[in-house]
C-alpha cells in the first residue's frame, strides 16, 4: 500500500515554478543524458559527514567528472568542501539544488543520514539524474517499494550503492565459490556485525537521552529533519551519531548489512525477500534509540537444488556476539575479523571478512579461498569510477551493486532492527503487501512513516 503522502511526478512538476519555467523553455533534458564532451557533471549532497567526503573525492578523481554543485545542511561542511570546488554552486536545501540548478548537473551523490535517502534519491531519479547512493538505501520498509519502483521507471539511469568493499578480490571470489557450489547445498547463513547501536564514540550514541539543545551553529536543523516529524535536537544526534537513533538511522546492523550480504544476493537470485523475522534483545524502550545485543533470525523461502531445505535462515549478531565455532564445525581458532559473513554448506563452510580473508573450512581444515582451483584473476578496479564510466556509456565489468541489488541487501537489515520493537515475537513478512499478516501492530508501527509536507519521496513513474 503506497503512502498517500508520496508526491507524484506530475503533481510535483505542476507545483514547482522553476520546473514550469524550464518546460516553457523547451522541456526538461532527456533522462540520463550527458552533455556533449562526455564530462559527467555531479552534484554532491552531504559533502563531508561520515562518508560524503570520501565519495565526493573518489568520484572527482575520475578524469571525466566535475563536481559542479555542493549541497549540505551543515554550513561549516559546505564551506570546507567549497574550497575543493570553488566554481561549484552551493545550497543547503536539496530541493533548491534540483529546482534552481537542475540543468547544471547529470548525476548526484547522496551521502546524507538514512532517513532522508528515499526522498532525495526518488527526486533525483524523477529528474533524470544518475544516482550514487549511500547505504542503507532506505530507512522505512515501505521505502523499499518506493525506491524500487522509481528505479524501474528509469531503466536508463545508472544507480550504484555505496558498497565499495566489493572491490576486494576475496568478496568477488566468494561470489564465484558460492555460484559454483563449492560448499555443497547451502544450509544456513550467519552474519556478524561487530559493534552495536549503542556503542558510543565517533559514529554511534551511547543510548543516554540528553535534554533538548540548540542545533550546532550554522546547521539547518529543519532541513536535516527532512521528512521526519519535528522534534527537538538533542546531544549526540545530528553530526554523526544519528545512526543510533530510531527515527534517523538503523544502528550497526542496517549500517553494515549491505557490505556483508552483497555476495549472497549476487550468488543466489533465489533469495528474493524474507518471509519471517524474529529479533531477540534485552532492550525494551526503543522510543529514541535502536536496540543493541540483537540476535535476529530471518527466514527466506528458496527453491532449486542449491539449498539443503525449502527455507534458508540468516542469523544476525551484533554488539560483538558471534556464533559458536564448534557448532559450525570449524573447531577452535581465531575468527579472521570481528565482522563476518559465514555460509554453512553440507560439504564446507565459507568464512569471509569485510575485505577478506576468504576461508573455506572442510573437515576441520582451513583453505585460503583465493587459492581454490579454476578461479579467475581478480583485477583491481575503482568502485566509484565504475559508476561514472557506466553513466558515461562505457562498457565496464566492474559496476557492482546497482540499486536493484542494494535494496535486496537492505531489506533484511531493516527487518532485523525494526522487529526489535517486538522482541522474541515471530513476524511474518509479506513484501508484496508491505504487511506483517500475523501482527497488525507491527504493520501499523514499523513499516512506514508520515512525512512532513514538502519532503515526501517523489513518485518517479
C-alpha positions, 0 to 999 in steps of 0.5 A, spaced: 500 500 500 503 506 497 503 512 502 498 517 500 503 522 502 508 520 496 508 526 491 507 524 484 511 526 478 506 530 475 503 533 481 510 535 483 512 538 476 505 542 476 507 545 483 514 547 482 515 554 478 522 553 476 520 546 473 514 550 469 519 555 467 524 550 464 518 546 460 516 553 457 523 553 455 523 547 451 522 541 456 526 538 461 533 534 458 532 527 456 533 522 462 540 520 463 543 524 458 550 527 458 552 533 455 556 533 449 564 532 451 562 526 455 564 530 462 559 527 467 557 533 471 555 531 479 552 534 484 554 532 491 549 532 497 552 531 504 559 533 502 563 531 508 559 527 514 561 520 515 562 518 508 560 524 503 567 526 503 570 520 501 565 519 495 565 526 493 573 525 492 573 518 489 568 520 484 572 527 482 578 523 481 575 520 475 578 524 469 571 525 466 567 528 472 566 535 475 563 536 481 559 542 479 554 543 485 555 542 493 549 541 497 549 540 505 545 542 511 551 543 515 554 550 513 561 549 516 561 542 511 559 546 505 564 551 506 570 546 507 568 542 501 567 549 497 574 550 497 575 543 493 570 546 488 570 553 488 566 554 481 561 549 484 554 552 486 552 551 493 545 550 497 543 547 503 536 545 501 536 539 496 530 541 493 533 548 491 539 544 488 534 540 483 529 546 482 534 552 481 540 548 478 537 542 475 540 543 468 547 544 471 548 537 473 547 529 470 548 525 476 548 526 484 551 523 490 547 522 496 551 521 502 546 524 507 543 520 514 538 514 512 532 517 513 532 522 508 535 517 502 528 515 499 526 522 498 532 525 495 534 519 491 526 518 488 527 526 486 533 525 483 531 519 479 524 523 477 529 528 474 533 524 470 539 524 474 544 518 475 544 516 482 550 514 487 547 512 493 549 511 500 547 505 504 542 503 507 538 505 501 532 506 505 530 507 512 522 505 512 520 498 509 515 501 505 521 505 502 523 499 499 517 499 494 518 506 493 525 506 491 524 500 487 519 502 483 522 509 481 528 505 479 524 501 474 521 507 471 528 509 469 531 503 466 536 508 463 539 511 469 545 508 472 544 507 480 550 504 484 550 503 492 555 505 496 558 498 497 565 499 495 568 493 499 566 489 493 572 491 490 576 486 494 578 480 490 576 475 496 568 478 496 568 477 488 571 470 489 566 468 494 561 470 489 564 465 484 565 459 490 558 460 492 555 460 484 559 454 483 557 450 489 563 449 492 560 448 499 555 443 497 547 445 498 547 451 502 544 450 509 544 456 513 547 463 513 550 467 519 552 474 519 556 478 524 556 485 525 561 487 530 559 493 534 552 495 536 547 501 536 549 503 542 556 503 542 558 510 543 564 514 540 565 517 533 559 514 529 554 511 534 550 514 541 551 511 547 543 510 548 543 516 554 537 521 552 540 528 553 535 534 554 533 538 548 539 543 545 540 548 540 542 545 533 550 546 532 551 553 529 550 554 522 546 547 521 539 547 518 536 543 523 529 543 519 532 541 513 536 535 516 529 533 519 527 532 512 521 528 512 521 526 519 516 529 524 519 535 528 522 534 534 527 537 538 535 536 537 538 533 542 546 531 544 549 526 540 544 526 534 545 530 528 553 530 526 554 523 526 551 519 531 544 519 528 545 512 526 543 510 533 537 513 533 530 510 531 527 515 527 534 517 523 538 511 522 538 503 523 544 502 528 550 497 526 546 492 523 542 496 517 549 500 517 553 494 515 548 489 512 549 491 505 557 490 505 556 483 508 550 480 504 552 483 497 555 476 495 549 472 497 544 476 493 549 476 487 550 468 488 543 466 489 537 470 485 533 465 489 533 469 495 528 474 493 525 477 500 524 474 507 518 471 509 519 471 517 523 475 522 524 474 529 529 479 533 531 477 540 534 483 545 534 485 552 532 492 550 525 494 551 524 502 550 526 503 543 522 510 543 529 514 541 534 509 540 535 502 536 536 496 540 543 493 541 545 485 543 540 483 537 540 476 535 535 476 529 533 470 525 530 471 518 527 466 514 527 466 506 523 461 502 528 458 496 527 453 491 532 449 486 537 444 488 542 449 491 539 449 498 539 443 503 531 445 505 525 449 502 527 455 507 534 458 508 535 462 515 540 468 516 542 469 523 544 476 525 549 478 531 551 484 533 554 488 539 560 483 538 556 476 539 558 471 534 556 464 533 559 458 536 565 455 532 564 448 534 557 448 532 559 450 525 564 445 525 570 449 524 573 447 531 577 452 535 581 458 532 581 465 531 575 468 527 579 472 521 575 479 523 570 481 528 565 482 522 563 476 518 559 473 513 559 465 514 555 460 509 554 453 512 554 448 506 553 440 507 560 439 504 564 446 507 563 452 510 565 459 507 568 464 512 569 471 509 571 478 512 569 485 510 575 485 505 577 478 506 580 473 508 576 468 504 576 461 508 573 455 506 573 450 512 572 442 510 573 437 515 576 441 520 581 444 515 582 451 513 583 453 505 585 460 503 579 461 498 583 465 493 587 459 492 581 454 490 582 451 483 579 454 476 578 461 479 579 467 475 584 473 476 581 478 480 583 485 477 583 491 481 578 496 479 575 503 482 568 502 485 566 509 484 569 510 477 565 504 475 559 508 476 561 514 472 564 510 466 557 506 466 553 513 466 558 515 461 556 509 456 562 505 457 562 498 457 565 496 464 565 489 468 566 492 474 559 496 476 557 492 482 551 493 486 546 497 482 540 499 486 536 493 484 541 489 488 542 494 494 535 494 496 535 486 496 541 487 501 537 492 505 531 489 506 533 484 511 537 489 515 531 493 516 527 487 518 532 485 523 532 492 527 525 494 526 522 487 529 526 489 535 520 493 537 517 486 538 522 482 541 522 474 541 515 475 537 515 471 530 513 476 524 511 474 518 513 478 512 509 479 506 513 484 501 508 484 496 503 487 501 508 491 505 504 487 511 506 483 517 499 478 516 500 475 523 501 482 527 497 488 525 501 492 530 507 491 527 504 493 520 501 499 523 508 501 527 514 499 523 513 499 516 512 506 514 512 513 516 508 520 515 512 525 512 512 532 513 509 536 507 514 538 502 519 532 503 515 526 501 519 521 496 517 523 489 513 518 485 518 517 479 513 513 474 
